[in-house]
Structures are given as C-alpha cells and as structure tokens.
Amino acid sequence: MTGAALDPPVVSVVVATFRRPDRCVRLLEALSRQTMPAEQFEVIVVDDCSGDSTFEVLTELASSYPFRVRALQTPANRGPGPARNIGW
C-alpha cells in the first residue's frame, strides 16, 4: 500500500484474477491514467490461487503506484465471485 493518506478511499476497485499477470499490469497502468486523485481511491486485486507468478507480480507492483494497491490471494481456487468477496 502506498500514499501518505490514511483516510478511507472514496472509491475501491476490486478485481479478481486468475493466471493473468500481464493483464494485471495493464489494469494498474490504465488506472494510473485516470483523473481521480490518487489518495481518493484504492485498488484491491485478489489472485484466485493462480499458482503462477501473478501474486508475486502484484506484490512487486503494489508499491510502484501513487494510489493504494493491495494484493490478496485466496487459499484455494474457487472462482471470481468468492475471490471478489474476499476483496470486499
């Protein structure tokens, strides 16, 4: 998580992913170009137990953006719905 603001975000973006580290990079890059101030939103990406480099890529990228990024990982692959619920 980055940023000095400790206030709750105005917007939370919650995304479930499975074996898509390249798309996670594209997602975070796209979100970095939107116009909302970085301290007003957070991104929570939940890796649905991919078993590849997805979680490691997300963890490494989390500190490189001006907005808050949290990478979470499910203990077992159960699909996008349960993964999103963990994010919420």
C-alpha positions in Angstrom: 0.0 0.0 0.0 1.3 3.4 -0.9 0.4 7.0 -0.3 0.5 9.1 2.9 -3.2 9.5 3.2 -4.8 7.3 5.9 -8.3 8.5 5.2 -10.7 5.9 3.8 -10.8 5.9 0.0 -13.8 7.4 -1.8 -13.7 4.5 -4.4 -12.4 0.9 -4.1 -11.8 -1.0 -7.2 -11.9 -4.8 -6.5 -10.7 -7.2 -9.2 -10.4 -11.0 -9.1 -7.7 -12.5 -11.4 -6.5 -16.0 -12.3 -3.2 -16.6 -14.1 -3.1 -13.1 -15.8 -0.1 -11.3 -14.5 0.2 -9.4 -17.8 -3.4 -8.2 -17.7 -2.9 -7.1 -14.1 0.0 -4.9 -15.2 -2.2 -3.4 -17.9 -5.1 -2.8 -15.4 -2.9 -0.9 -13.0 -1.3 1.1 -15.8 -4.8 2.1 -17.0 -5.9 3.0 -13.6 -2.8 5.2 -13.1 -4.0 7.3 -16.0 -7.5 8.1 -14.7 -8.2 11.6 -13.3 -9.3 10.9 -9.7 -6.7 12.0 -7.2 -4.6 9.0 -6.1 -5.4 9.5 -2.4 -9.1 9.0 -3.1 -9.1 5.5 -4.5 -7.6 2.1 -3.9 -7.2 -1.0 -6.0 -7.6 -4.4 -4.4 -6.6 -7.3 -6.7 -7.3 -10.8 -5.5 -5.3 -13.6 -7.1 -7.6 -16.7 -7.1 -4.8 -19.1 -6.2 -3.2 -18.9 -9.7 -0.1 -21.0 -8.9 2.0 -18.9 -11.3 3.7 -15.6 -11.0 0.5 -13.5 -10.7 0.6 -12.9 -6.9 4.4 -12.1 -7.0 3.9 -9.6 -9.9 1.1 -7.9 -8.0 3.0 -7.7 -4.8 6.0 -6.3 -6.6 3.9 -3.7 -8.4 1.9 -2.6 -5.4 4.5 0.0 -4.2 5.1 1.5 -7.6 1.9 3.4 -8.0 0.8 6.6 -6.3 -2.6 5.1 -5.3 -3.1 2.3 -2.8 -2.8 -1.2 -4.2 -3.4 -4.2 -2.1 -2.7 -7.7 -3.4 -4.5 -10.6 -1.8 -4.5 -14.3 -2.6 -7.1 -16.9 -2.0 -6.2 -20.2 -0.2 -7.9 -22.3 -3.0 -9.2 -21.6 -6.5 -13.0 -21.1 -6.1 -13.8 -18.7 -9.0 -14.2 -14.9 -9.4 -17.2 -14.4 -7.2 -15.6 -15.8 -4.0 -12.3 -14.0 -4.9 -14.1 -10.7 -5.2 -15.9 -11.3 -1.9 -12.5 -11.7 -0.2 -11.5 -8.3 -1.7 -14.6 -6.7 -0.4 
